Amino acid sequence: MIRLHLDEAIRSRVLAGVVWWSGVDASVENPHWPEMETLAATLARVHAGRTPAEIPGLEPARRLYRAFGVDPTRTRPSSEALLRRVLKGQGLYRINRLVDAINWGSLAMLLPIGLYDLDRVQGDLEIRVGRPGEAFEGIRKGEVHVAGRLTVADALGPFGSPTSDSLRTSIRPETTRALAVVFAPGDFSRVEMEEGLTRLVARVAAWCGGSEDGLRILGGPAEASGAPGETP
């Protein structure tokens, strides 16, 4: 059982798709990697010759960043960073089959997805704006400052954002319980979010097994009137 709350102050600006699993396989070996290469090749062909600003699918994540005063051309959403690697022919990082599955979902939806080891978080979780001075140690990125920016936090403080995940809650081969948060602007289509989560859940099931223990969509205008922005 987890409890994840979306701060009421930002509920109208954020639509968050949340899903969590147990019993997943996060081993380094990923026999499904050719499926990632197929998706990357398709995106490279469809968007050949375009700049990120010319790709409509990237606009929602950029709009989310602007809603929090962040310039997405300077601090890029993780989904855009993945697509840029694909378009530059740089190839994608192979981490482990769970991280790979989430990266597949991020590319398919063109939305940033945070992924966290549930056995490495403490207490209730909250999606909120970072407080003055808050930061966390990122994965291969050093210190990630989140003051004034969208972040996911627990009793110990922030551990994730649409730009980077923390080393503290990162997925390791021994991970079996995980939480993913898909970040979108508040005006993003709930139907599109539902469809994207369905594809993401199917991909994790196919690549990593395990059990989907819960799925919620928090935020957006539908909740701005007071519907609870919290998972049970």
HELIX and SHEET records of a PDB file:
HELIX    1   1 GLU A    8  ARG A   13  5                                   6    
HELIX    2   2 TRP A   33  VAL A   46  1                                  14    
HELIX    3   3 PRO A   52  GLU A   54  5                                   3    
HELIX    4   4 PRO A   56  LEU A   58  5                                   3    
HELIX    5   5 GLU A   59  ALA A   67  1                                   9    
HELIX    6   6 SER A   78  LEU A   87  1                                  10    
HELIX    7   7 ARG A   97  MET A  109  1                                  13    
HELIX    8   8 LEU A  118  ARG A  120  5                                   3    
HELIX    9   9 ARG A  190  CYS A  208  1                                  19    
HELIX   10  10 PRO A  221  ALA A  224  1                                   4    
SHEET    1   A 4 LEU A   4  LEU A   6  0                                        
SHEET    2   A 4 LEU A 125  VAL A 129  1                                        
SHEET    3   A 4 LEU A 150  ASP A 154 -1                                        
SHEET    4   A 4 GLY A 157  GLY A 160 -1                                        
SHEET    1   B 4 ILE A 113  ASP A 117  0                                        
SHEET    2   B 4 ALA A 178  PRO A 185 -1                                        
SHEET    3   B 4 VAL A  14  SER A  22 -1                                        
SHEET    4   B 4 SER A 211  GLY A 219 -1                                        
SHEET    1   C 2 ALA A 135  GLY A 138  0                                        
SHEET    2   C 2 GLY A 142  HIS A 145 -1                                        
END                                                                             
